[in-house]
């Protein structure tokens, strides 16, 4: 495959997704008028009160995705944004909404990322090709990795079990995940195990960002308060710190260093 073909395959899906997210989704959220069918649709999804925040995040992620130096950061951020959109659709039964459309956008974006940001798969392809985080970095990142994995694993196992009491059942109902609790639990367990495997750490990091962004979006659009979903925000912050330290190949492009391929 020629370099020109790789550029076309890398840029075409990236530009399509980015333009859609900027103009059809991001900017549109700032222009929607109350009382319109679109506004009613967003209210049904629980997004109306957060539309400016979501719109801003979509635009920022899309712009970062388009800029070569911030493409990796933009990809991870966009996975989080679209993961949140997917979760919102799955936890709100709204007529005319296909909840898997954001997931399709992730798949399209992945085609572009395969050619534009090879560092995302560098560790899986050849672990020796990626930079070493150093002794201190290894210790800190492994402590955080184990803590996050164990917490995710425990949460996933609990979701496979029937609620212990009425309060537990009411909480799951409030989250809107009664119909998908078991698949979500299995997904959590798989991600937690994958996150522990060094060779898969970068891929698992991106998947975990998407998953917990979805959890945050679910909490926000289902009427939870900030103190209630603050733990999810903390998990995302710890996840970002872990990924920054454990997977230096993901920050090489941002810091202007040679990129692992």
Residue, then its C-alpha position, 0 to 999 in steps of 0.5 A: x500500500x502506498x503512502x498516498x493510499x494510507x493518507x487517504x484511508x486515514x484522513x477520509x473517515x477522520x474528516x467525515x466524522x469530525x465534520x459531522x461532530x462539529x456541524x451536525x452535532x456540536x454547533x447544532x446544540x448551541x442553535x436549537x430553539x426550545x419548543x422545537x421537535x429537536x428540543x423535545x427529542x433532546x429533553x427525552x434523552x435527558x441531554x437538554x440541560x447539558x447541551x452546551x457542555x456536550x456540544x463544546x466537548x464534541x467540537x473540541x474533540x473533533x478539532x483535536x482529532x483533525x490536528x495531527x499533533x493532537x490526533x491521538x488525544x482527539x481520538x481518545x476524547x472522541x471515544x469518550x464523547x461517543x461512548x457517552x452518546x451510545x450509553x445515553x441512547x441505550x438508557x433512554x427509550x426514545x422513539x426514532x432514536x437508534x442508540x448504536x449510531x454513535x458506536x458506528x461513528x467510533x468504528x468509522x473513526x477507528x479506520x482513520x486512526x489505524x492509519x493516522x495514529x499507529x501508536x494506538x496499536x504499537x504496544x499490541x504489535x511490538x511491545x519493544x517498540x514503545x518507550x519505557x515509563x521508567x521504574x517509578x512510572x511502572x510502580x505508580x501506573x501498576x498500582x493505579x492499574x490494579x486498583x482500577x481493574x479490581x474496582x471495575x471487576x468487582x462492579x462487573x461481577x455485582x451487575x451479574x447478580x440479582x439485586x440484593x434488596x429493593x434499594x439495589x433494584x431501584x438504583x438499577x432502574x434509576x440508571x435505566x440499565x435493567x435490560x442491559x445490566x448483565x451485558x454491561x457486567x460482562x463488558x466490565x469484567x472483560x475490560x478489567x482483565x484486558x486492562x491488566x495485560x501489558x500488551x493490551x493496555x493502550x487498547x484497554x485504556x481507550x475502551x475503559x475511557x469510552x465505557x466510563x464516559x458512558x457511565x458518566x453520561x448515563x448518570x448526568x442524563x438520568x437526573x443524578x446529582x454531582x455528588x452522586x456521579x463524582x466517583x465516576x469522574x474520579x475514576x476517569x481522572x485516575x484512568x487518564x493519569x494511568x494512561x499518561x504514565x503507563x502508555x508513554x507512546x500515547x503522548x509522544x505525538x502530543x509532546x512532539x516526539x518520534x511516534x511508535x508504530 
